Amino acid sequence: MIPGPFEYFAPRSLSDAVKFLSAHKDDVKILSGGQSLLPLMKMRLSKPAFVVDIGRLPGLDQIVEQGDHLVIGALVTHAQIEFSVLLKTKCPLLPQTATTIADVQVRNRGTIGGSIAHADPAGDWPATIIALDAEIQVSGPNGERWVKCDEFFLGLLMSVLEPDEIVTAVKVPVTGNDKTAYMKAAPRSSGFAVVGVAVRLAVNSSGTCSRAAIGITGVTDKAYRPGRVEQMLTGKRLDTSTIQQAAAEACRNVEPIEDINGSAEYRKQLTEVYVTRAVEAALRT
Ligand SMILES: Cc1cc2nc3c(=O)[nH]c(=O)nc-3n(C[C@H](O)[C@H](O)[C@H](O)COP(=O)(O)OP(=O)(O)OC[C@H]3O[C@@H](n4cnc5c(N)ncnc54)[C@H](O)[C@@H]3O)c2cc1C
């Protein structure tokens, strides 16, 4: 399939990119890795008159350690994250997540900034970044702002991004000795999560969980933190029965979606199973 006609612009600076977006904001799309945008354009589900290719913007493809945080540029690919020695040491939940995304080709082109901006409810990064309490850097005509990731996603393919704003970076904490894991159930054809669960646990020397953070994707129109599960794990020794009782609360206060991959009831059960598995996997790290 062939996309509709569009005017292509490849700016060399962030300010030129923002100016172009502002001038054409009613009918413009940003192109990063193209792994979501190009299929949509080829199917004519997206028909922008203007496409801004941000792939040549300088400095957005770096992973930088800043004190007790890591700043990951928006153009960093899933593959860069998968193989980053720095991340494997300082924030392993990111490479753990990246390895589960799609296939080698998609991981080589797709970017973390594009995935976050796209706000796909079955995307993997939203679960992981909300479990990490990440912040998202956004640049636009009024300069730069940082958005807490639990405020960023609004719903199906919707976020707080304005049409003339660009996601430029994601800031995550160094997770030190925390135990982390990402697990998902996904059809082999796409790899998109029917249920995806990111887990970050702080466990003290006596084996008690002192902090639990969990992000869940694929289940509703946006990734969420199951607050009740986190509460039920915190302050406890995480034996099988404690984990299973907590996991049973994973869909409290949410209404799982229904689609060709499964009914709401199926998703609810799958979520319990994958929360249990992801917590157990984190404890083994
Ligand atoms: C076969 C296949 C399987 C896949 N499987 C998975 C999977 O298992 N898990 C998963 O999470 N994803 C999966 N994806 C999606 C993939 O991860 C994409 O890379 C990702 O969704 C979008 O990133 P991108 O860089 O390709 O963005 P693009 O496709 O270039 O852009 C996506 C959208 O975000 C906007 N955008 C892009 N970058 C920015 C930015 N910096 N600031 C503001 N807006 C921006 C674009 O305008 C567009 O609307 C799959 C894709 C394919 C084709």
PDBQT file of the ligand as one rigid body, heavy atoms in Angstrom, charges set to zero:
ROOT
HETATM    1  C1  LIG A 301       5.050  -5.471  13.368  1.00  0.00    +0.000 C 
HETATM    2  C2  LIG A 301       5.113  -4.527  14.541  1.00  0.00    +0.000 A 
HETATM    3  C3  LIG A 301       5.109  -5.050  15.814  1.00  0.00    +0.000 A 
HETATM    4  C4  LIG A 301       5.162  -4.197  16.919  1.00  0.00    +0.000 A 
HETATM    5  N1  LIG A 301       5.163  -4.745  18.163  1.00  0.00    +0.000 NA
HETATM    6  C5  LIG A 301       5.261  -3.938  19.238  1.00  0.00    +0.000 A 
HETATM    7  C6  LIG A 301       5.339  -4.482  20.560  1.00  0.00    +0.000 A 
HETATM    8  O1  LIG A 301       5.388  -5.697  20.775  1.00  0.00    +0.000 OA
HETATM    9  N2  LIG A 301       5.392  -3.619  21.597  1.00  0.00    +0.000 N 
HETATM   10  C7  LIG A 301       5.397  -2.247  21.417  1.00  0.00    +0.000 A 
HETATM   11  O2  LIG A 301       5.433  -1.521  22.405  1.00  0.00    +0.000 OA
HETATM   12  N3  LIG A 301       5.373  -1.720  20.184  1.00  0.00    +0.000 NA
HETATM   13  C8  LIG A 301       5.311  -2.521  19.095  1.00  0.00    +0.000 A 
HETATM   14  N4  LIG A 301       5.296  -1.976  17.845  1.00  0.00    +0.000 N 
HETATM   15  C9  LIG A 301       5.355  -0.499  17.713  1.00  0.00    +0.000 C 
HETATM   16  C10 LIG A 301       6.810  -0.050  17.699  1.00  0.00    +0.000 C 
HETATM   17  O3  LIG A 301       7.360  -0.224  18.982  1.00  0.00    +0.000 OA
HETATM   18  C11 LIG A 301       6.970   1.421  17.290  1.00  0.00    +0.000 C 
HETATM   19  O4  LIG A 301       8.321   1.645  17.221  1.00  0.00    +0.000 OA
HETATM   20  C12 LIG A 301       6.411   2.456  18.205  1.00  0.00    +0.000 C 
HETATM   21  O5  LIG A 301       5.071   2.281  18.508  1.00  0.00    +0.000 OA
HETATM   22  C13 LIG A 301       6.484   3.863  17.611  1.00  0.00    +0.000 C 
HETATM   23  O6  LIG A 301       7.785   4.327  17.581  1.00  0.00    +0.000 OA
HETATM   24  P1  LIG A 301       8.372   4.966  16.278  1.00  0.00    +0.000 P 
HETATM   25  O7  LIG A 301       9.674   5.585  16.662  1.00  0.00    +0.000 OA
HETATM   26  O8  LIG A 301       8.399   3.958  15.199  1.00  0.00    +0.000 OA
HETATM   27  O9  LIG A 301       7.324   6.139  15.989  1.00  0.00    +0.000 OA
HETATM   28  P2  LIG A 301       6.606   6.579  14.638  1.00  0.00    +0.000 P 
HETATM   29  O10 LIG A 301       5.936   5.432  14.001  1.00  0.00    +0.000 OA
HETATM   30  O11 LIG A 301       7.554   7.373  13.812  1.00  0.00    +0.000 OA
HETATM   31  O12 LIG A 301       5.515   7.586  15.255  1.00  0.00    +0.000 OA
HETATM   32  C14 LIG A 301       4.421   7.096  15.983  1.00  0.00    +0.000 C 
HETATM   33  C15 LIG A 301       3.505   8.264  16.379  1.00  0.00    +0.000 C 
HETATM   34  O13 LIG A 301       4.115   9.099  17.351  1.00  0.00    +0.000 OA
HETATM   35  C16 LIG A 301       4.374  10.411  16.827  1.00  0.00    +0.000 C 
HETATM   36  N5  LIG A 301       5.747  10.734  17.253  1.00  0.00    +0.000 N 
HETATM   37  C17 LIG A 301       6.846   9.986  16.971  1.00  0.00    +0.000 A 
HETATM   38  N6  LIG A 301       7.900  10.471  17.630  1.00  0.00    +0.000 NA
HETATM   39  C18 LIG A 301       7.465  11.537  18.318  1.00  0.00    +0.000 A 
HETATM   40  C19 LIG A 301       8.100  12.432  19.217  1.00  0.00    +0.000 A 
HETATM   41  N7  LIG A 301       9.399  12.329  19.525  1.00  0.00    +0.000 N 
HETATM   42  N8  LIG A 301       7.363  13.423  19.769  1.00  0.00    +0.000 NA
HETATM   43  C20 LIG A 301       6.034  13.555  19.464  1.00  0.00    +0.000 A 
HETATM   44  N9  LIG A 301       5.375  12.719  18.642  1.00  0.00    +0.000 NA
HETATM   45  C21 LIG A 301       6.089  11.722  18.077  1.00  0.00    +0.000 A 
HETATM   46  C22 LIG A 301       4.197  10.302  15.327  1.00  0.00    +0.000 C 
HETATM   47  O14 LIG A 301       3.778  11.505  14.752  1.00  0.00    +0.000 OA
HETATM   48  C23 LIG A 301       3.166   9.201  15.209  1.00  0.00    +0.000 C 
HETATM   49  O15 LIG A 301       1.883   9.737  15.433  1.00  0.00    +0.000 OA
HETATM   50  C24 LIG A 301       5.239  -2.781  16.730  1.00  0.00    +0.000 A 
HETATM   51  C25 LIG A 301       5.263  -2.251  15.440  1.00  0.00    +0.000 A 
HETATM   52  C26 LIG A 301       5.203  -3.111  14.349  1.00  0.00    +0.000 A 
HETATM   53  C27 LIG A 301       5.264  -2.530  12.964  1.00  0.00    +0.000 C 
ENDROOT
TORSDOF 0
